Amino acid sequence: MNRRMFGLGAFVAMIALVVAAFAPAQENPTLPVPPAPITGGTHKQTGTISVQGTKDKSHVLRSFCVTPDGTILAAVGPHVSYGAAAATKSSGGELQILAAEGKLIRSTPVPFSPQAVGVAPNGTIFLAGEGQIARFDKAGALQITSEAPYLTEIMRDTSKLRTQAEEQLKSQRETYTNIVKQQKEQLKKLSAKDPEMLTRAEKSQLKVMESNIKAYESMAAMFEKKSPDDVVKEIKASIVDFRAAAVSEKDLFLVSRQVRGYGFSVWRMTHDLKEPKQIVSDLAGCCGQMDIQCRNGEVFVAENSRKRVNQYSRDGEQLASWGKAGRGGDDGTFGGCCNPMNLCCSIGSDVFAAESDGLIKHYSSEGKFIGLVGVAKVQPGCKSSIIAATPDGQKFFYFDANKLNIIVLTKEESKK
């Protein structure tokens, strides 16, 4: 979900409540048995790496990746709580280079709050956030800083943005008005029954439906108060909010919200930040999460809301898609609300997928489940679950989005 907009994640959650309310009544409903904790894997959690700003100690880890030589690149900036407004451009941030054990090697400041970081096979580093991109050499020296090249044209066409805002606002108002109407009709039918004849489950449904109606009426009222100008501001804030960066031998790829609707788009540009092109659109992600990775010039996407991994050429041609929903765990399926959250494609030809409950899974390049890498001890919940690994695969790193640090998982046979 976008931090400044009512997004797909919250919408899906509310729809889930509605579906539950309309489900057939049971006199004695059985509560589902929670799955047993997942254990095992080739790697075990062995420690954590704490990251904070070098000058502003309130600054925190926002994103990270691992270079081809095994050092950690950390995007550090102001902490933005879920649902809060984005940091302003004046807040600044920094790129930190850390040794694999967490020791700070170098810090380079940037004039924006960084949100995503990526590294090319030759070691060139890119940091992106708030519509800005910074490029560094492999040692961390800043080379250029520029606005993302595709944003200039989008921002300039204000009439197109306003038309989009008017259409979006009209659709949102109609959606919630219709939902409220449907909910009230269902409530009326159920309420028409003799109260003495209602089962316990039906009485519970009545309460849930009444609560849902209030929630949807509140959302409908909010959209009635909004103006197209309000929506234009939200669109502009959304498309400069980068969710992930990935770098190939000659291209930089960025993910941000698309102008129309709630989907995500992947943009491609050169290392010199020229020739911008949107190559993929309408990707479905929950709670604002959409991760991409590169390998051999191709792009891998963790399309979490659709429980799958997509593979694209540099021009956006879909080459493969695999994954399916399930209970998750060690069977290779993707469980939870929306998974996989993040990917790692830097070891050989295989793909590693992270889920928001701490699981790291190993797949072949064709999507065949190979096994469990390990489990990071994190608080469950839909959130960023960035993973990376050292080139030899001995260590995996998992982003703990709640504690804002990096969890280290080490291959068991490598421990001394």
C-alpha positions in Angstrom: 0.0 0.0 0.0 1.3 3.4 -0.8 2.1 5.4 2.4 0.0 8.3 1.3 -2.9 6.4 -0.5 -5.4 3.8 0.4 -3.8 1.0 -1.5 -4.3 -2.6 -2.7 -3.1 -4.2 0.5 -5.7 -2.5 2.7 -8.4 -3.0 0.1 -7.7 -6.7 -0.1 -7.8 -7.0 3.7 -11.2 -5.3 3.8 -12.5 -7.5 1.0 -11.4 -10.5 3.0 -13.5 -9.4 5.9 -16.5 -9.0 3.6 -16.0 -12.5 2.1 -15.8 -13.9 5.6 -19.0 -12.2 6.5 -20.8 -13.7 3.5 -19.5 -17.2 4.1 -22.0 -20.0 4.8 -22.9 -20.0 8.5 -21.8 -22.9 10.7 -23.3 -23.8 14.0 -20.0 -24.8 15.5 -17.3 -23.3 13.4 -13.9 -25.0 13.8 -10.9 -22.7 14.2 -8.0 -23.5 11.8 -5.0 -25.2 13.3 -1.9 -23.0 12.9 1.0 -24.6 11.1 3.9 -25.8 13.1 7.0 -23.5 13.2 9.3 -24.2 10.3 12.8 -25.4 11.2 15.8 -26.8 9.4 17.6 -25.6 6.3 21.2 -25.3 5.2 21.8 -22.0 7.1 21.2 -21.0 10.7 20.9 -17.5 12.2 24.2 -16.6 13.7 24.0 -12.9 14.4 22.8 -9.4 13.4 24.4 -6.3 11.9 23.2 -2.9 13.2 23.2 0.1 10.9 22.6 3.7 11.7 23.5 7.1 10.3 27.1 8.3 10.8 26.2 11.9 11.3 22.5 11.8 12.2 22.1 8.9 14.6 18.3 8.9 14.0 18.8 7.7 10.5 18.2 4.0 9.9 18.7 1.2 7.4 16.2 1.5 4.5 17.6 -1.0 2.1 20.7 -3.0 1.3 22.4 -5.3 -1.2 25.7 -7.2 -1.5 28.5 -6.4 -4.1 30.2 -9.0 -6.3 33.1 -9.0 -3.9 31.0 -9.6 -0.8 30.7 -6.2 0.8 27.4 -4.8 2.0 25.9 -1.6 0.5 23.4 0.0 2.9 20.9 2.8 2.0 20.6 4.8 5.2 18.1 7.7 5.8 15.2 8.9 7.9 12.9 6.3 9.4 9.5 6.4 7.7 6.8 4.6 9.7 4.2 2.6 7.8 1.4 5.0 6.8 3.5 8.1 7.4 4.3 10.8 4.9 7.6 10.4 3.0 10.7 12.3 4.2 11.3 15.6 2.5 14.2 16.1 0.0 16.1 18.2 2.5 16.4 15.3 5.0 19.3 13.7 3.1 20.9 10.3 3.7 23.9 8.3 2.9 25.4 5.3 1.2 27.3 3.0 3.6 29.8 0.3 2.6 30.2 -2.4 5.2 32.4 -5.5 5.4 30.5 -8.8 5.5 30.8 -8.9 9.3 29.3 -5.4 9.6 32.3 -3.1 10.0 31.8 0.3 8.4 34.3 0.9 5.5 33.0 4.1 4.0 30.1 6.5 4.2 29.1 8.9 1.4 26.3 11.5 2.0 23.5 12.2 -0.6 21.1 15.1 -0.7 18.0 12.9 -0.7 16.5 10.2 1.5 17.5 6.9 -0.2 15.0 4.1 -0.6 16.7 1.5 -2.8 20.2 0.5 -3.7 21.7 -1.7 -6.4 25.1 -2.7 -7.8 26.3 -3.6 -11.3 28.5 -6.7 -12.0 31.4 -4.3 -12.4 30.8 -2.8 -8.9 29.1 0.5 -10.0 26.6 1.5 -7.3 23.2 3.2 -7.7 21.2 4.8 -4.9 17.6 5.9 -5.5 15.0 7.8 -3.5 12.5 10.7 -3.6 12.7 10.8 -7.4 16.5 11.2 -7.3 19.3 8.8 -8.4 22.9 8.8 -7.4 25.7 6.9 -9.1 29.0 5.9 -7.3 32.1 4.1 -8.3 32.9 0.7 -6.7 34.8 2.5 -3.9 31.8 4.5 -2.9 32.8 7.9 -4.4 29.8 9.9 -5.7 29.9 10.5 -9.5 26.5 12.0 -10.5 23.2 12.8 -8.9 20.1 13.4 -11.1 16.3 13.3 -11.2 15.1 9.9 -12.5 14.9 10.7 -16.3 11.4 9.4 -16.8 9.9 11.7 -14.2 10.5 14.9 -16.0 8.0 14.2 -18.8 5.4 12.7 -16.4 5.5 15.7 -14.1 5.4 18.2 -16.9 2.2 16.9 -18.4 -0.1 18.4 -15.7 -3.3 18.1 -17.8 -2.8 14.4 -18.3 -2.1 13.9 -14.6 -5.3 15.8 -13.7 -7.4 13.8 -16.1 -5.9 10.6 -14.6 -6.7 12.0 -11.1 -10.3 12.7 -12.1 -10.8 9.2 -13.5 -9.2 7.6 -10.5 -11.3 9.6 -8.0 -14.5 8.8 -9.9 -13.7 5.1 -9.9 -12.9 5.2 -6.1 -16.1 6.9 -5.3 -18.2 4.5 -7.3 -16.4 1.5 -5.9 -17.1 2.4 -2.3 -20.6 3.6 -2.9 -21.4 0.3 -4.6 -19.8 -1.7 -1.8 -21.8 0.1 0.9 -25.0 -0.5 -1.1 -24.3 -4.2 -1.5 -23.3 -4.6 2.1 -26.5 -2.9 3.3 -28.6 -5.2 1.0 -27.0 -8.3 2.5 -27.4 -6.9 6.0 -31.1 -6.2 5.3 -31.7 -9.8 4.2 -30.0 -11.3 7.2 -31.7 -8.9 9.6 -35.1 -9.8 8.2 -34.8 -13.2 9.9 -36.4 -13.9 13.2 -33.7 -13.0 15.8 -34.6 -16.1 17.8 -33.9 -18.2 14.7 -30.4 -16.8 14.1 -27.5 -19.1 14.7 -24.5 -18.0 16.7 -22.5 -17.7 13.5 -25.2 -15.6 11.8 -25.3 -13.2 14.8 -21.5 -12.9 14.5 -21.9 -12.2 10.8 -24.3 -9.4 11.6 -21.8 -7.7 13.8 -19.0 -8.1 11.2 -21.2 -6.7 8.4 -22.3 -3.7 10.5 -18.6 -3.0 11.2 -17.7 -3.4 7.6 -20.4 -1.0 6.5 -19.1 1.7 8.9 -15.6 1.2 7.5 -16.7 1.5 3.9 -18.9 4.5 4.6 -15.9 6.2 6.2 -13.8 5.4 3.1 -16.6 6.6 0.8 -16.8 9.9 2.7 -13.1 10.4 2.5 -13.1 10.1 -1.3 -16.1 12.4 -1.5 -14.0 15.1 0.3 -11.0 14.6 -2.0 -10.4 16.9 -4.9 -8.6 16.0 -8.2 -5.8 18.3 -7.0 -5.4 16.1 -3.9 -5.1 13.0 -6.0 -2.6 14.7 -8.4 -0.4 15.4 -5.3 -0.7 11.7 -4.2 0.2 10.5 -7.7 3.3 12.7 -7.9 4.4 11.6 -4.4 3.8 7.9 -5.3 5.8 7.7 -8.5 8.9 9.3 -7.0 8.8 6.6 -4.2 11.2 3.9 -5.4 10.6 0.3 -4.2 13.6 -1.5 -5.6 16.6 -1.1 -7.8 18.5 -3.7 -9.9 21.5 -3.3 -12.1 22.8 -5.3 -15.1 26.0 -4.9 -17.1 24.5 -1.9 -19.0 21.1 -1.1 -17.5 19.6 0.3 -14.3 16.1 -0.9 -13.5 13.8 0.9 -11.0 10.4 0.0 -9.6 7.8 2.6 -8.6 4.0 3.0 -8.6 2.6 3.5 -12.0 0.6 6.7 -12.8 -2.7 4.9 -13.5 -4.1 2.6 -10.8 -2.4 0.8 -8.0 0.0 -1.4 -9.9 3.8 -1.1 -10.1 6.0 -0.5 -13.2 9.6 -1.3 -14.0 11.6 1.3 -15.7 14.9 0.8 -17.6 17.6 3.3 -18.2 21.4 3.4 -19.0 24.1 3.7 -16.4 24.3 7.3 -17.5 20.7 7.7 -16.5 19.5 8.2 -20.1 17.1 6.5 -22.5 14.3 5.8 -20.0 11.7 3.2 -21.0 8.9 1.6 -19.1 9.3 -2.2 -19.8 6.7 -3.8 -17.4 3.5 -2.5 -15.9 0.5 -3.6 -13.8 2.5 -5.7 -11.3 0.5 -6.5 -8.2 2.2 -6.0 -4.9 0.8 -5.8 -1.3 1.6 -3.1 1.2 3.9 -1.2 -1.2 6.3 -4.1 -1.7 7.7 -5.0 -5.2 11.2 -6.4 -5.5 13.3 -6.9 -8.7 16.7 -8.5 -9.3 18.9 -8.8 -12.3 21.0 -11.7 -13.8 22.6 -11.8 -17.2 20.7 -8.7 -18.3 17.3 -10.2 -17.4 14.9 -9.0 -14.7 13.3 -11.2 -12.0 10.2 -9.9 -10.2 8.7 -11.0 -6.9 5.1 -10.4 -7.7 3.9 -11.1 -4.2 0.2 -10.5 -4.6 0.0 -13.1 -7.3 2.3 -15.6 -5.4 4.8 -15.9 -8.2 8.2 -15.0 -9.7 8.3 -13.5 -13.2 11.3 -13.4 -15.5 11.6 -10.7 -18.2 14.0 -9.7 -20.9 15.5 -6.3 -20.7 12.8 -5.1 -23.1 10.0 -6.4 -20.9 9.2 -9.7 -22.8 8.0 -12.2 -20.2 10.3 -15.3 -20.4 8.9 -17.3 -17.5 6.6 -17.2 -14.6 6.4 -19.8 -11.7 5.1 -20.2 -8.2 1.8 -20.9 -6.5 -0.1 -20.2 -3.3 -0.2 -22.8 -0.5 0.5 -23.1 3.2 4.1 -22.2 2.6 6.6 -23.8 4.8 9.0 -26.3 3.3 6.8 -27.5 0.4 7.9 -24.8 -2.0 4.6 -23.0 -2.2 4.2 -19.4 -1.1 2.0 -18.9 2.0 0.8 -15.9 3.9 -1.0 -12.8 2.6 1.5 -12.1 -0.1 4.7 -13.8 -0.9 7.5 -14.1 -2.1 8.5 -10.6 -0.9 12.1 -10.4 -2.1 14.6 -12.3 -4.3 18.3 -13.0 -4.6 19.7 -14.0 -8.0 23.5 -13.5 -7.4 24.5 -17.1 -6.8 24.9 -19.3 -9.9 21.8 -19.8 -12.0 19.4 -20.4 -9.1 16.8 -18.1 -7.5 16.4 -17.6 -3.7 13.1 -16.2 -2.4 12.3 -14.5 0.9 9.0 -14.6 2.7 7.8 -12.0 5.2 7.8 -14.6 8.1 11.6 -15.1 7.8 11.7 -18.0 5.3 14.4 -18.1 2.6 13.8 -20.7 -0.1 15.9 -22.1 -2.8 14.6 -22.7 -6.4 16.1 -23.7 -9.7 16.1 -21.2 -12.5 12.9 -23.0 -13.8 11.2 -22.6 -10.5 11.7 -26.1 -9.1 11.8 -26.1 -5.3 15.2 -27.3 -4.1 15.0 -26.8 -0.4 14.9 -24.4 2.6 17.9 -22.2 3.1 17.0 -21.1 6.6 14.6 -19.1 8.8 15.3 -15.6 10.1 13.7 -14.8 13.4 11.5 -11.9 12.6 8.0 -10.7 13.5 5.5 -12.0 11.0 3.6 -9.6 8.8 3.5 -8.2 5.3 6.7 -6.1 4.9 10.0 -5.7 3.1 12.1 -8.9 3.4 15.2 -8.0 1.5 17.7 -10.8 1.1 21.2 -11.0 -0.3 24.2 -13.4 -0.1 27.9 -13.5 -0.2 29.2 -14.7 -3.6 30.2 -18.1 -2.2 26.7 -18.6 -0.6 28.2 -19.1 2.8 26.2 -16.3 4.3 22.7 -15.0 3.7 21.5 -11.6 4.9 17.8 -10.9 5.7 16.4 -7.4 6.4 14.5 -7.2 9.7 12.0 -4.4 8.8 10.8 -4.2 12.4 14.2 -3.9 14.2 15.8 -2.2 11.1 18.9 -4.4 11.1 20.4 -7.2 9.1 20.1 -10.8 10.2 23.0 -13.0 9.3 22.4 -16.7 8.4 25.5 -18.9 8.1 25.9 -22.2 6.3 26.3 -24.8 9.1 29.3 -26.5 7.8 31.2 -23.2 7.5 30.9 -22.4 11.2 34.0 -22.7 13.3 
